Amino acid sequence: MPRYEYHCEACNRKVTLRLSVTQHEKARQACPKCGSKKLTQLISSFLTQTSARCRVPDGHATSLRGAETFVVPSRCRRA
């Protein structure tokens, strides 16, 4: 299940919620700490798994303003 990160404007905390995509799209979420619905969704990183054949070799990751960018090997690209 995906994790969504929010900033609660009422209690000034960062909260992480595990929600299905349907739950995320269907209703406005409430802060688990204070119950407020004044949540702003944050942009957060994510993790994905690939097969061992498509892993990026060491040294091919670069950083662009704190975000990692990876070169996808040609053998792993879809036609």
C-alpha positions, 0 to 999 in steps of 0.5 A: 500500500502506498505511503502518503506524506502530509503537513498538518497546518493545525499542529504543524507536524509531518504525518505519513499515512498508508492508504490505498489509491482509492482511499487517497482519491476518495476522501480528504484525510484527517491528521492522526495526531489532532484530527484536523483536515487541514493537510497539505500533501508533500512530495516524497521519494518512492521505492520501486523494485526491478529485476536484477538484470535491470539494476543500475550499475554503481556510479550511474546515479547522479544528484540533481538538487537533492533528487537522485536521477538514474540512467536506465540501461538500454536492455531494460527500456521498453520498445 
